[in-house]
Amino acid sequence: MGTKIEHGAQRVAPNAKTPDGSDRFDYADAFEIRPPAGDERTAEDWLRFGLEDAPLPLRWTILVAHRFVLGFDLAPRSAPGNIMGWRIVTSVPELTHLQANSPLLRGDLVAQRDDPGQVTLSTYISFRRPRPAQLVWTVVGPLHRRIAPYLLERAAAAGVR
């Protein structure tokens, strides 16, 4: 059974740079949550739970949006070195950086666990073809801003494994 979380995910200011040092992106957001006491899951654990253990209809919605709407070239889910098809760029206990590319844009998802009392999920989007990418993100962005905090809250509610 899950653990009740005190507060839901809150939108916070994203870092000015991605973990690879890039400050060239067209969209960024971040959501933060306080995990339950005793939760020692790594940043990668949080991303895996949020994306790969989402309820099946939501997981399929995310996959369809990523692959067919945003056009990301995702690896097969079973392929090593990825989370739900996103390539793992960096994974250390306190930070996991995922990346996916499409002809329209590049996406970077970053989970951070620098402080045991918080988990932050940041998203960075870089437009490769600005006009069509911006149009697509205008549709997908609002869905992302509802789903990302929900996935964090769901992961927090799962509690300590």
PEVEN-V852408 format. One record per backbone hydrogen bond with DSSP energy under -1.0 kcal/mol. CO is the residue of the C=O (numbers start at 1). NH is the residue of the N-H. Records with the same first field share a line. If there is no record, write none. Layout:
BEGIN
CO: NH + NH
END
This chain:
BEGIN
10: 32
18: 21
22: 18
27: 125
29: 123
30: 12
31: 121
32: 10
33: 119
36: 39
42: 46
43: 47
44: 48
45: 49
46: 50
47: 51
48: 52
49: 53
55: 59
56: 60
57: 61
58: 62
59: 63
60: 64
61: 65
62: 66
63: 67
64: 68 + 69
65: 70
66: 72
72: 74
76: 79
81: 88
83: 86
85: 75
86: 83
87: 99
90: 97
92: 95
93: 43
94: 113
95: 92
96: 111
97: 89 + 90
98: 109
99: 87
100: 107
101: 73
104: 128 + 129
105: 102
106: 126
107: 100
108: 124
109: 98
110: 122
111: 96
112: 120
115: 118
119: 33
120: 112
121: 31
122: 110
123: 29
124: 108
125: 26 + 27
126: 106
129: 133
130: 134
131: 135
132: 136
133: 137
134: 138
136: 140
137: 141
140: 144
141: 145
143: 147
144: 148
146: 150
147: 151
148: 152
149: 153
150: 154
151: 155
152: 156
153: 157
154: 158
156: 159
157: 3
END
